[in-house]
């Protein structure tokens, strides 16, 4: 913390942090900690499930960074899958619904499966529409060969 305020002396930073901790401790913040950790343990795993499903279904050969320049930056199916996974995790945490009796695993599995289902339905109903914002797979890039040392086979003297 003393590196954030370089002009303050260490005893001043220690005194300020101690006073802040005492004030925070008087609010009984530890009572909120289990609920916060439950929120993190249920809301974060669907993101991992979505990433895993996206990799298994669409990105096994790598990710084309050029595809980021077109299409929508925010994809609705991803948020729907995340929210669905989080809802299933909360239902599982409060005993209303359960797949594995572990809310974090339930939210991870449901988020990934819901993402796979939504994107599979979106790509099968696309019918050659390349600019559709729900498509997880970008249209193929058109690559042209440019004239130069790599195109002609001549060496540039560089290793890469």
Phi and psi in radians as a Rosetta constraint file:
Dihedral C 1 N 2 CA 2 C 2 CIRCULARHARMONIC -1.199 0.35
Dihedral N 2 CA 2 C 2 N 3 CIRCULARHARMONIC -0.356 0.35
Dihedral C 2 N 3 CA 3 C 3 CIRCULARHARMONIC -1.318 0.35
Dihedral N 3 CA 3 C 3 N 4 CIRCULARHARMONIC -0.374 0.35
Dihedral C 3 N 4 CA 4 C 4 CIRCULARHARMONIC -1.317 0.35
Dihedral N 4 CA 4 C 4 N 5 CIRCULARHARMONIC -0.523 0.35
Dihedral C 4 N 5 CA 5 C 5 CIRCULARHARMONIC -2.153 0.35
Dihedral N 5 CA 5 C 5 N 6 CIRCULARHARMONIC 1.435 0.35
Dihedral C 5 N 6 CA 6 C 6 CIRCULARHARMONIC -1.184 0.35
Dihedral N 6 CA 6 C 6 N 7 CIRCULARHARMONIC -0.392 0.35
Dihedral C 6 N 7 CA 7 C 7 CIRCULARHARMONIC -1.432 0.35
Dihedral N 7 CA 7 C 7 N 8 CIRCULARHARMONIC -0.292 0.35
Dihedral C 7 N 8 CA 8 C 8 CIRCULARHARMONIC -1.442 0.35
Dihedral N 8 CA 8 C 8 N 9 CIRCULARHARMONIC 2.557 0.35
Dihedral C 8 N 9 CA 9 C 9 CIRCULARHARMONIC -1.421 0.35
Dihedral N 9 CA 9 C 9 N 10 CIRCULARHARMONIC 2.800 0.35
Dihedral C 9 N 10 CA 10 C 10 CIRCULARHARMONIC -1.108 0.35
Dihedral N 10 CA 10 C 10 N 11 CIRCULARHARMONIC -0.641 0.35
Dihedral C 10 N 11 CA 11 C 11 CIRCULARHARMONIC -1.177 0.35
Dihedral N 11 CA 11 C 11 N 12 CIRCULARHARMONIC -0.536 0.35
Dihedral C 11 N 12 CA 12 C 12 CIRCULARHARMONIC -1.224 0.35
Dihedral N 12 CA 12 C 12 N 13 CIRCULARHARMONIC -0.736 0.35
Dihedral C 12 N 13 CA 13 C 13 CIRCULARHARMONIC -1.136 0.35
Dihedral N 13 CA 13 C 13 N 14 CIRCULARHARMONIC -0.734 0.35
Dihedral C 13 N 14 CA 14 C 14 CIRCULARHARMONIC -1.119 0.35
Dihedral N 14 CA 14 C 14 N 15 CIRCULARHARMONIC -0.719 0.35
Dihedral C 14 N 15 CA 15 C 15 CIRCULARHARMONIC -1.144 0.35
Dihedral N 15 CA 15 C 15 N 16 CIRCULARHARMONIC -0.749 0.35
Dihedral C 15 N 16 CA 16 C 16 CIRCULARHARMONIC -1.143 0.35
Dihedral N 16 CA 16 C 16 N 17 CIRCULARHARMONIC -0.744 0.35
Dihedral C 16 N 17 CA 17 C 17 CIRCULARHARMONIC -1.163 0.35
Dihedral N 17 CA 17 C 17 N 18 CIRCULARHARMONIC -0.659 0.35
Dihedral C 17 N 18 CA 18 C 18 CIRCULARHARMONIC -1.131 0.35
Dihedral N 18 CA 18 C 18 N 19 CIRCULARHARMONIC -0.743 0.35
Dihedral C 18 N 19 CA 19 C 19 CIRCULARHARMONIC -1.140 0.35
Dihedral N 19 CA 19 C 19 N 20 CIRCULARHARMONIC -0.720 0.35
Dihedral C 19 N 20 CA 20 C 20 CIRCULARHARMONIC -1.105 0.35
Dihedral N 20 CA 20 C 20 N 21 CIRCULARHARMONIC -0.708 0.35
Dihedral C 20 N 21 CA 21 C 21 CIRCULARHARMONIC -1.155 0.35
Dihedral N 21 CA 21 C 21 N 22 CIRCULARHARMONIC -0.635 0.35
Dihedral C 21 N 22 CA 22 C 22 CIRCULARHARMONIC -1.163 0.35
Dihedral N 22 CA 22 C 22 N 23 CIRCULARHARMONIC -0.714 0.35
Dihedral C 22 N 23 CA 23 C 23 CIRCULARHARMONIC -1.159 0.35
Dihedral N 23 CA 23 C 23 N 24 CIRCULARHARMONIC -0.768 0.35
Dihedral C 23 N 24 CA 24 C 24 CIRCULARHARMONIC -1.110 0.35
Dihedral N 24 CA 24 C 24 N 25 CIRCULARHARMONIC -0.658 0.35
Dihedral C 24 N 25 CA 25 C 25 CIRCULARHARMONIC -1.160 0.35
Dihedral N 25 CA 25 C 25 N 26 CIRCULARHARMONIC -0.493 0.35
Dihedral C 25 N 26 CA 26 C 26 CIRCULARHARMONIC -1.284 0.35
Dihedral N 26 CA 26 C 26 N 27 CIRCULARHARMONIC -0.294 0.35
Dihedral C 26 N 27 CA 27 C 27 CIRCULARHARMONIC -1.513 0.35
Dihedral N 27 CA 27 C 27 N 28 CIRCULARHARMONIC 0.019 0.35
Dihedral C 27 N 28 CA 28 C 28 CIRCULARHARMONIC 1.001 0.35
Dihedral N 28 CA 28 C 28 N 29 CIRCULARHARMONIC 0.888 0.35
Dihedral C 28 N 29 CA 29 C 29 CIRCULARHARMONIC -1.156 0.35
Dihedral N 29 CA 29 C 29 N 30 CIRCULARHARMONIC -0.386 0.35
Dihedral C 29 N 30 CA 30 C 30 CIRCULARHARMONIC -1.176 0.35
Dihedral N 30 CA 30 C 30 N 31 CIRCULARHARMONIC -0.357 0.35
Dihedral C 30 N 31 CA 31 C 31 CIRCULARHARMONIC -1.241 0.35
Dihedral N 31 CA 31 C 31 N 32 CIRCULARHARMONIC -0.441 0.35
Dihedral C 31 N 32 CA 32 C 32 CIRCULARHARMONIC -1.505 0.35
Dihedral N 32 CA 32 C 32 N 33 CIRCULARHARMONIC -0.277 0.35
Dihedral C 32 N 33 CA 33 C 33 CIRCULARHARMONIC -1.058 0.35
Dihedral N 33 CA 33 C 33 N 34 CIRCULARHARMONIC -0.810 0.35
Dihedral C 33 N 34 CA 34 C 34 CIRCULARHARMONIC -1.044 0.35
Dihedral N 34 CA 34 C 34 N 35 CIRCULARHARMONIC -0.696 0.35
Dihedral C 34 N 35 CA 35 C 35 CIRCULARHARMONIC -1.164 0.35
Dihedral N 35 CA 35 C 35 N 36 CIRCULARHARMONIC -0.684 0.35
Dihedral C 35 N 36 CA 36 C 36 CIRCULARHARMONIC -1.136 0.35
Dihedral N 36 CA 36 C 36 N 37 CIRCULARHARMONIC -0.752 0.35
Dihedral C 36 N 37 CA 37 C 37 CIRCULARHARMONIC -1.173 0.35
Dihedral N 37 CA 37 C 37 N 38 CIRCULARHARMONIC -0.597 0.35
Dihedral C 37 N 38 CA 38 C 38 CIRCULARHARMONIC -1.117 0.35
Dihedral N 38 CA 38 C 38 N 39 CIRCULARHARMONIC -0.746 0.35
Dihedral C 38 N 39 CA 39 C 39 CIRCULARHARMONIC -1.042 0.35
Dihedral N 39 CA 39 C 39 N 40 CIRCULARHARMONIC -0.825 0.35
Dihedral C 39 N 40 CA 40 C 40 CIRCULARHARMONIC -1.109 0.35
Dihedral N 40 CA 40 C 40 N 41 CIRCULARHARMONIC -0.694 0.35
Dihedral C 40 N 41 CA 41 C 41 CIRCULARHARMONIC -1.255 0.35
Dihedral N 41 CA 41 C 41 N 42 CIRCULARHARMONIC -0.272 0.35
Dihedral C 41 N 42 CA 42 C 42 CIRCULARHARMONIC -1.869 0.35
Dihedral N 42 CA 42 C 42 N 43 CIRCULARHARMONIC -0.616 0.35
Dihedral C 42 N 43 CA 43 C 43 CIRCULARHARMONIC -1.456 0.35
Dihedral N 43 CA 43 C 43 N 44 CIRCULARHARMONIC -0.441 0.35
Dihedral C 43 N 44 CA 44 C 44 CIRCULARHARMONIC -1.453 0.35
Dihedral N 44 CA 44 C 44 N 45 CIRCULARHARMONIC -0.680 0.35
Dihedral C 44 N 45 CA 45 C 45 CIRCULARHARMONIC -1.031 0.35
Dihedral N 45 CA 45 C 45 N 46 CIRCULARHARMONIC -0.576 0.35
Dihedral C 45 N 46 CA 46 C 46 CIRCULARHARMONIC -1.044 0.35
Dihedral N 46 CA 46 C 46 N 47 CIRCULARHARMONIC -0.512 0.35
Dihedral C 46 N 47 CA 47 C 47 CIRCULARHARMONIC -1.111 0.35
Dihedral N 47 CA 47 C 47 N 48 CIRCULARHARMONIC -0.751 0.35
Dihedral C 47 N 48 CA 48 C 48 CIRCULARHARMONIC -1.118 0.35
Dihedral N 48 CA 48 C 48 N 49 CIRCULARHARMONIC -0.699 0.35
Dihedral C 48 N 49 CA 49 C 49 CIRCULARHARMONIC -1.101 0.35
Dihedral N 49 CA 49 C 49 N 50 CIRCULARHARMONIC -0.678 0.35
Dihedral C 49 N 50 CA 50 C 50 CIRCULARHARMONIC -1.169 0.35
Dihedral N 50 CA 50 C 50 N 51 CIRCULARHARMONIC -0.738 0.35
Dihedral C 50 N 51 CA 51 C 51 CIRCULARHARMONIC -1.129 0.35
Dihedral N 51 CA 51 C 51 N 52 CIRCULARHARMONIC -0.739 0.35
Dihedral C 51 N 52 CA 52 C 52 CIRCULARHARMONIC -1.119 0.35
Dihedral N 52 CA 52 C 52 N 53 CIRCULARHARMONIC -0.802 0.35
Dihedral C 52 N 53 CA 53 C 53 CIRCULARHARMONIC -1.112 0.35
Dihedral N 53 CA 53 C 53 N 54 CIRCULARHARMONIC -0.714 0.35
Dihedral C 53 N 54 CA 54 C 54 CIRCULARHARMONIC -1.117 0.35
Dihedral N 54 CA 54 C 54 N 55 CIRCULARHARMONIC -0.708 0.35
Dihedral C 54 N 55 CA 55 C 55 CIRCULARHARMONIC -1.147 0.35
Dihedral N 55 CA 55 C 55 N 56 CIRCULARHARMONIC -0.816 0.35
Dihedral C 55 N 56 CA 56 C 56 CIRCULARHARMONIC -1.131 0.35
Dihedral N 56 CA 56 C 56 N 57 CIRCULARHARMONIC -0.706 0.35
Dihedral C 56 N 57 CA 57 C 57 CIRCULARHARMONIC -1.457 0.35
Dihedral N 57 CA 57 C 57 N 58 CIRCULARHARMONIC -0.654 0.35
Dihedral C 57 N 58 CA 58 C 58 CIRCULARHARMONIC -2.237 0.35
Dihedral N 58 CA 58 C 58 N 59 CIRCULARHARMONIC -0.326 0.35
Dihedral C 58 N 59 CA 59 C 59 CIRCULARHARMONIC -2.078 0.35
Dihedral N 59 CA 59 C 59 N 60 CIRCULARHARMONIC 0.415 0.35
Dihedral C 59 N 60 CA 60 C 60 CIRCULARHARMONIC -1.109 0.35
Dihedral N 60 CA 60 C 60 N 61 CIRCULARHARMONIC -0.514 0.35
Dihedral C 60 N 61 CA 61 C 61 CIRCULARHARMONIC -1.640 0.35
Dihedral N 61 CA 61 C 61 N 62 CIRCULARHARMONIC 0.235 0.35
Dihedral C 61 N 62 CA 62 C 62 CIRCULARHARMONIC 1.866 0.35
Dihedral N 62 CA 62 C 62 N 63 CIRCULARHARMONIC 3.027 0.35
Dihedral C 62 N 63 CA 63 C 63 CIRCULARHARMONIC -1.960 0.35
Dihedral N 63 CA 63 C 63 N 64 CIRCULARHARMONIC 2.265 0.35
Dihedral C 63 N 64 CA 64 C 64 CIRCULARHARMONIC -1.522 0.35
Dihedral N 64 CA 64 C 64 N 65 CIRCULARHARMONIC 1.857 0.35
Dihedral C 64 N 65 CA 65 C 65 CIRCULARHARMONIC -1.199 0.35
Dihedral N 65 CA 65 C 65 N 66 CIRCULARHARMONIC -0.373 0.35
Dihedral C 65 N 66 CA 66 C 66 CIRCULARHARMONIC -1.174 0.35
Dihedral N 66 CA 66 C 66 N 67 CIRCULARHARMONIC -0.391 0.35
Dihedral C 66 N 67 CA 67 C 67 CIRCULARHARMONIC -1.246 0.35
Dihedral N 67 CA 67 C 67 N 68 CIRCULARHARMONIC -0.251 0.35
Dihedral C 67 N 68 CA 68 C 68 CIRCULARHARMONIC -1.290 0.35
Dihedral N 68 CA 68 C 68 N 69 CIRCULARHARMONIC -0.291 0.35
Dihedral C 68 N 69 CA 69 C 69 CIRCULARHARMONIC -1.402 0.35
Dihedral N 69 CA 69 C 69 N 70 CIRCULARHARMONIC -0.256 0.35
Dihedral C 69 N 70 CA 70 C 70 CIRCULARHARMONIC -2.243 0.35
Dihedral N 70 CA 70 C 70 N 71 CIRCULARHARMONIC 2.856 0.35
Dihedral C 70 N 71 CA 71 C 71 CIRCULARHARMONIC 1.540 0.35
Dihedral N 71 CA 71 C 71 N 72 CIRCULARHARMONIC 3.031 0.35
Dihedral C 71 N 72 CA 72 C 72 CIRCULARHARMONIC -1.385 0.35
Dihedral N 72 CA 72 C 72 N 73 CIRCULARHARMONIC 2.553 0.35
Dihedral C 72 N 73 CA 73 C 73 CIRCULARHARMONIC -1.344 0.35
Dihedral N 73 CA 73 C 73 N 74 CIRCULARHARMONIC -0.540 0.35
Dihedral C 73 N 74 CA 74 C 74 CIRCULARHARMONIC -1.957 0.35
Dihedral N 74 CA 74 C 74 N 75 CIRCULARHARMONIC 2.131 0.35
Dihedral C 74 N 75 CA 75 C 75 CIRCULARHARMONIC -1.867 0.35
Dihedral N 75 CA 75 C 75 N 76 CIRCULARHARMONIC 2.080 0.35
Dihedral C 75 N 76 CA 76 C 76 CIRCULARHARMONIC -1.036 0.35
Dihedral N 76 CA 76 C 76 N 77 CIRCULARHARMONIC -0.726 0.35
Dihedral C 76 N 77 CA 77 C 77 CIRCULARHARMONIC -1.040 0.35
Dihedral N 77 CA 77 C 77 N 78 CIRCULARHARMONIC -0.541 0.35
Dihedral C 77 N 78 CA 78 C 78 CIRCULARHARMONIC -1.173 0.35
Dihedral N 78 CA 78 C 78 N 79 CIRCULARHARMONIC -0.756 0.35
Dihedral C 78 N 79 CA 79 C 79 CIRCULARHARMONIC -1.223 0.35
Dihedral N 79 CA 79 C 79 N 80 CIRCULARHARMONIC -0.619 0.35
Dihedral C 79 N 80 CA 80 C 80 CIRCULARHARMONIC -1.128 0.35
Dihedral N 80 CA 80 C 80 N 81 CIRCULARHARMONIC -0.738 0.35
Dihedral C 80 N 81 CA 81 C 81 CIRCULARHARMONIC -1.160 0.35
Dihedral N 81 CA 81 C 81 N 82 CIRCULARHARMONIC -0.691 0.35
Dihedral C 81 N 82 CA 82 C 82 CIRCULARHARMONIC -1.118 0.35
Dihedral N 82 CA 82 C 82 N 83 CIRCULARHARMONIC -0.821 0.35
Dihedral C 82 N 83 CA 83 C 83 CIRCULARHARMONIC -1.117 0.35
Dihedral N 83 CA 83 C 83 N 84 CIRCULARHARMONIC -0.702 0.35
Dihedral C 83 N 84 CA 84 C 84 CIRCULARHARMONIC -1.102 0.35
Dihedral N 84 CA 84 C 84 N 85 CIRCULARHARMONIC -0.731 0.35
Dihedral C 84 N 85 CA 85 C 85 CIRCULARHARMONIC -1.128 0.35
Dihedral N 85 CA 85 C 85 N 86 CIRCULARHARMONIC -0.695 0.35
Dihedral C 85 N 86 CA 86 C 86 CIRCULARHARMONIC -1.159 0.35
Dihedral N 86 CA 86 C 86 N 87 CIRCULARHARMONIC -0.706 0.35
Dihedral C 86 N 87 CA 87 C 87 CIRCULARHARMONIC -1.113 0.35
Dihedral N 87 CA 87 C 87 N 88 CIRCULARHARMONIC -0.768 0.35
Dihedral C 87 N 88 CA 88 C 88 CIRCULARHARMONIC -1.105 0.35
Dihedral N 88 CA 88 C 88 N 89 CIRCULARHARMONIC -0.660 0.35
Dihedral C 88 N 89 CA 89 C 89 CIRCULARHARMONIC -1.104 0.35
Dihedral N 89 CA 89 C 89 N 90 CIRCULARHARMONIC -0.747 0.35
Dihedral C 89 N 90 CA 90 C 90 CIRCULARHARMONIC -1.151 0.35
Dihedral N 90 CA 90 C 90 N 91 CIRCULARHARMONIC -0.718 0.35
Dihedral C 90 N 91 CA 91 C 91 CIRCULARHARMONIC -1.088 0.35
Dihedral N 91 CA 91 C 91 N 92 CIRCULARHARMONIC -0.667 0.35
Dihedral C 91 N 92 CA 92 C 92 CIRCULARHARMONIC -1.212 0.35
Dihedral N 92 CA 92 C 92 N 93 CIRCULARHARMONIC -0.646 0.35
Dihedral C 92 N 93 CA 93 C 93 CIRCULARHARMONIC -1.161 0.35
Dihedral N 93 CA 93 C 93 N 94 CIRCULARHARMONIC -0.555 0.35
Dihedral C 93 N 94 CA 94 C 94 CIRCULARHARMONIC -1.757 0.35
Dihedral N 94 CA 94 C 94 N 95 CIRCULARHARMONIC 0.255 0.35
Dihedral C 94 N 95 CA 95 C 95 CIRCULARHARMONIC 1.343 0.35
Dihedral N 95 CA 95 C 95 N 96 CIRCULARHARMONIC 0.263 0.35
Dihedral C 95 N 96 CA 96 C 96 CIRCULARHARMONIC -1.540 0.35
Dihedral N 96 CA 96 C 96 N 97 CIRCULARHARMONIC -0.409 0.35
Dihedral C 96 N 97 CA 97 C 97 CIRCULARHARMONIC -2.751 0.35
Dihedral N 97 CA 97 C 97 N 98 CIRCULARHARMONIC 2.503 0.35
Dihedral C 97 N 98 CA 98 C 98 CIRCULARHARMONIC -2.727 0.35
Dihedral N 98 CA 98 C 98 N 99 CIRCULARHARMONIC 2.379 0.35
Dihedral C 98 N 99 CA 99 C 99 CIRCULARHARMONIC -1.753 0.35
Dihedral N 99 CA 99 C 99 N 100 CIRCULARHARMONIC -0.823 0.35
Dihedral C 99 N 100 CA 100 C 100 CIRCULARHARMONIC -2.144 0.35
Dihedral N 100 CA 100 C 100 N 101 CIRCULARHARMONIC 0.022 0.35
Dihedral C 100 N 101 CA 101 C 101 CIRCULARHARMONIC 1.186 0.35
Dihedral N 101 CA 101 C 101 N 102 CIRCULARHARMONIC 0.206 0.35
Dihedral C 101 N 102 CA 102 C 102 CIRCULARHARMONIC -2.176 0.35
Dihedral N 102 CA 102 C 102 N 103 CIRCULARHARMONIC 1.892 0.35
Dihedral C 102 N 103 CA 103 C 103 CIRCULARHARMONIC -0.992 0.35
Dihedral N 103 CA 103 C 103 N 104 CIRCULARHARMONIC -0.658 0.35
Dihedral C 103 N 104 CA 104 C 104 CIRCULARHARMONIC -1.148 0.35
Dihedral N 104 CA 104 C 104 N 105 CIRCULARHARMONIC -0.722 0.35
Dihedral C 104 N 105 CA 105 C 105 CIRCULARHARMONIC -1.210 0.35
Dihedral N 105 CA 105 C 105 N 106 CIRCULARHARMONIC -0.671 0.35
Dihedral C 105 N 106 CA 106 C 106 CIRCULARHARMONIC -1.045 0.35
Dihedral N 106 CA 106 C 106 N 107 CIRCULARHARMONIC -0.792 0.35
Dihedral C 106 N 107 CA 107 C 107 CIRCULARHARMONIC -1.201 0.35
Dihedral N 107 CA 107 C 107 N 108 CIRCULARHARMONIC -0.631 0.35
Dihedral C 107 N 108 CA 108 C 108 CIRCULARHARMONIC -1.104 0.35
Dihedral N 108 CA 108 C 108 N 109 CIRCULARHARMONIC -0.868 0.35
Dihedral C 108 N 109 CA 109 C 109 CIRCULARHARMONIC -1.110 0.35
Dihedral N 109 CA 109 C 109 N 110 CIRCULARHARMONIC -0.814 0.35
Dihedral C 109 N 110 CA 110 C 110 CIRCULARHARMONIC -1.186 0.35
Dihedral N 110 CA 110 C 110 N 111 CIRCULARHARMONIC -0.692 0.35
Dihedral C 110 N 111 CA 111 C 111 CIRCULARHARMONIC -1.076 0.35
Dihedral N 111 CA 111 C 111 N 112 CIRCULARHARMONIC -0.774 0.35
Dihedral C 111 N 112 CA 112 C 112 CIRCULARHARMONIC -1.165 0.35
Dihedral N 112 CA 112 C 112 N 113 CIRCULARHARMONIC -0.751 0.35
Dihedral C 112 N 113 CA 113 C 113 CIRCULARHARMONIC -1.181 0.35
Dihedral N 113 CA 113 C 113 N 114 CIRCULARHARMONIC -0.681 0.35
Dihedral C 113 N 114 CA 114 C 114 CIRCULARHARMONIC -1.152 0.35
Dihedral N 114 CA 114 C 114 N 115 CIRCULARHARMONIC -0.691 0.35
Dihedral C 114 N 115 CA 115 C 115 CIRCULARHARMONIC -1.100 0.35
Dihedral N 115 CA 115 C 115 N 116 CIRCULARHARMONIC -0.780 0.35
Dihedral C 115 N 116 CA 116 C 116 CIRCULARHARMONIC -1.076 0.35
Dihedral N 116 CA 116 C 116 N 117 CIRCULARHARMONIC -0.715 0.35
Dihedral C 116 N 117 CA 117 C 117 CIRCULARHARMONIC -1.165 0.35
Dihedral N 117 CA 117 C 117 N 118 CIRCULARHARMONIC -0.815 0.35
Dihedral C 117 N 118 CA 118 C 118 CIRCULARHARMONIC -1.122 0.35
Dihedral N 118 CA 118 C 118 N 119 CIRCULARHARMONIC -0.788 0.35
Dihedral C 118 N 119 CA 119 C 119 CIRCULARHARMONIC -1.245 0.35
Dihedral N 119 CA 119 C 119 N 120 CIRCULARHARMONIC -0.554 0.35
Dihedral C 119 N 120 CA 120 C 120 CIRCULARHARMONIC -1.160 0.35
Dihedral N 120 CA 120 C 120 N 121 CIRCULARHARMONIC -0.738 0.35
Dihedral C 120 N 121 CA 121 C 121 CIRCULARHARMONIC -1.154 0.35
Dihedral N 121 CA 121 C 121 N 122 CIRCULARHARMONIC -0.652 0.35
Dihedral C 121 N 122 CA 122 C 122 CIRCULARHARMONIC -1.186 0.35
Dihedral N 122 CA 122 C 122 N 123 CIRCULARHARMONIC -0.688 0.35
Dihedral C 122 N 123 CA 123 C 123 CIRCULARHARMONIC -1.360 0.35
Dihedral N 123 CA 123 C 123 N 124 CIRCULARHARMONIC -0.470 0.35
Dihedral C 123 N 124 CA 124 C 124 CIRCULARHARMONIC -1.391 0.35
Dihedral N 124 CA 124 C 124 N 125 CIRCULARHARMONIC -0.428 0.35
Dihedral C 124 N 125 CA 125 C 125 CIRCULARHARMONIC -1.690 0.35
Dihedral N 125 CA 125 C 125 N 126 CIRCULARHARMONIC 0.139 0.35
Dihedral C 125 N 126 CA 126 C 126 CIRCULARHARMONIC -1.274 0.35
Dihedral N 126 CA 126 C 126 N 127 CIRCULARHARMONIC -0.731 0.35
Dihedral C 126 N 127 CA 127 C 127 CIRCULARHARMONIC 0.918 0.35
Dihedral N 127 CA 127 C 127 N 128 CIRCULARHARMONIC 1.043 0.35
Dihedral C 127 N 128 CA 128 C 128 CIRCULARHARMONIC 1.141 0.35
Dihedral N 128 CA 128 C 128 N 129 CIRCULARHARMONIC 0.394 0.35
Dihedral C 128 N 129 CA 129 C 129 CIRCULARHARMONIC -1.576 0.35
Dihedral N 129 CA 129 C 129 N 130 CIRCULARHARMONIC 1.916 0.35
Dihedral C 129 N 130 CA 130 C 130 CIRCULARHARMONIC -1.454 0.35
Dihedral N 130 CA 130 C 130 N 131 CIRCULARHARMONIC -0.366 0.35
Dihedral C 130 N 131 CA 131 C 131 CIRCULARHARMONIC -1.757 0.35
Dihedral N 131 CA 131 C 131 N 132 CIRCULARHARMONIC 0.355 0.35
Dihedral C 131 N 132 CA 132 C 132 CIRCULARHARMONIC -1.306 0.35
Dihedral N 132 CA 132 C 132 N 133 CIRCULARHARMONIC 2.226 0.35
Dihedral C 132 N 133 CA 133 C 133 CIRCULARHARMONIC -1.266 0.35
Dihedral N 133 CA 133 C 133 N 134 CIRCULARHARMONIC -0.244 0.35
Dihedral C 133 N 134 CA 134 C 134 CIRCULARHARMONIC -1.529 0.35
Dihedral N 134 CA 134 C 134 N 135 CIRCULARHARMONIC -0.085 0.35
Dihedral C 134 N 135 CA 135 C 135 CIRCULARHARMONIC -1.283 0.35
Dihedral N 135 CA 135 C 135 N 136 CIRCULARHARMONIC 2.138 0.35
Dihedral C 135 N 136 CA 136 C 136 CIRCULARHARMONIC -1.346 0.35
Dihedral N 136 CA 136 C 136 N 137 CIRCULARHARMONIC -0.351 0.35
Dihedral C 136 N 137 CA 137 C 137 CIRCULARHARMONIC -1.852 0.35
Dihedral N 137 CA 137 C 137 N 138 CIRCULARHARMONIC 2.138 0.35
Dihedral C 137 N 138 CA 138 C 138 CIRCULARHARMONIC -1.319 0.35
Dihedral N 138 CA 138 C 138 N 139 CIRCULARHARMONIC 2.673 0.35
Dihedral C 138 N 139 CA 139 C 139 CIRCULARHARMONIC -1.112 0.35
Dihedral N 139 CA 139 C 139 N 140 CIRCULARHARMONIC 2.649 0.35
Dihedral C 139 N 140 CA 140 C 140 CIRCULARHARMONIC -1.128 0.35
Dihedral N 140 CA 140 C 140 N 141 CIRCULARHARMONIC 2.549 0.35
Dihedral C 140 N 141 CA 141 C 141 CIRCULARHARMONIC -1.415 0.35
Dihedral N 141 CA 141 C 141 N 142 CIRCULARHARMONIC 2.527 0.35
Dihedral C 141 N 142 CA 142 C 142 CIRCULARHARMONIC -1.579 0.35
Dihedral N 142 CA 142 C 142 N 143 CIRCULARHARMONIC 2.029 0.35
Dihedral C 142 N 143 CA 143 C 143 CIRCULARHARMONIC -1.859 0.35
Dihedral N 143 CA 143 C 143 N 144 CIRCULARHARMONIC 2.282 0.35
Dihedral C 143 N 144 CA 144 C 144 CIRCULARHARMONIC -2.037 0.35
Dihedral N 144 CA 144 C 144 N 145 CIRCULARHARMONIC 2.625 0.35
Dihedral C 144 N 145 CA 145 C 145 CIRCULARHARMONIC -1.513 0.35
Dihedral N 145 CA 145 C 145 N 146 CIRCULARHARMONIC 2.247 0.35
Dihedral C 145 N 146 CA 146 C 146 CIRCULARHARMONIC -1.717 0.35
Dihedral N 146 CA 146 C 146 N 147 CIRCULARHARMONIC 2.602 0.35
Dihedral C 146 N 147 CA 147 C 147 CIRCULARHARMONIC -1.248 0.35
Dihedral N 147 CA 147 C 147 N 148 CIRCULARHARMONIC 2.369 0.35
Dihedral C 147 N 148 CA 148 C 148 CIRCULARHARMONIC 2.901 0.35
Dihedral N 148 CA 148 C 148 N 149 CIRCULARHARMONIC -3.089 0.35
Dihedral C 148 N 149 CA 149 C 149 CIRCULARHARMONIC -1.095 0.35
Dihedral N 149 CA 149 C 149 N 150 CIRCULARHARMONIC -0.622 0.35
Dihedral C 149 N 150 CA 150 C 150 CIRCULARHARMONIC -1.279 0.35
Dihedral N 150 CA 150 C 150 N 151 CIRCULARHARMONIC -0.611 0.35
Dihedral C 150 N 151 CA 151 C 151 CIRCULARHARMONIC -1.262 0.35
Dihedral N 151 CA 151 C 151 N 152 CIRCULARHARMONIC -0.567 0.35
Dihedral C 151 N 152 CA 152 C 152 CIRCULARHARMONIC -1.616 0.35
Dihedral N 152 CA 152 C 152 N 153 CIRCULARHARMONIC -0.203 0.35
Dihedral C 152 N 153 CA 153 C 153 CIRCULARHARMONIC 1.585 0.35
Dihedral N 153 CA 153 C 153 N 154 CIRCULARHARMONIC -0.001 0.35
Dihedral C 153 N 154 CA 154 C 154 CIRCULARHARMONIC -1.376 0.35
Dihedral N 154 CA 154 C 154 N 155 CIRCULARHARMONIC 2.566 0.35
Dihedral C 154 N 155 CA 155 C 155 CIRCULARHARMONIC -1.477 0.35
Dihedral N 155 CA 155 C 155 N 156 CIRCULARHARMONIC 2.520 0.35
Dihedral C 155 N 156 CA 156 C 156 CIRCULARHARMONIC -1.681 0.35
Dihedral N 156 CA 156 C 156 N 157 CIRCULARHARMONIC -0.127 0.35
Dihedral C 156 N 157 CA 157 C 157 CIRCULARHARMONIC 1.517 0.35
Dihedral N 157 CA 157 C 157 N 158 CIRCULARHARMONIC -0.107 0.35
Dihedral C 157 N 158 CA 158 C 158 CIRCULARHARMONIC -1.645 0.35
Dihedral N 158 CA 158 C 158 N 159 CIRCULARHARMONIC 2.701 0.35
Dihedral C 158 N 159 CA 159 C 159 CIRCULARHARMONIC -1.335 0.35
Dihedral N 159 CA 159 C 159 N 160 CIRCULARHARMONIC -0.541 0.35
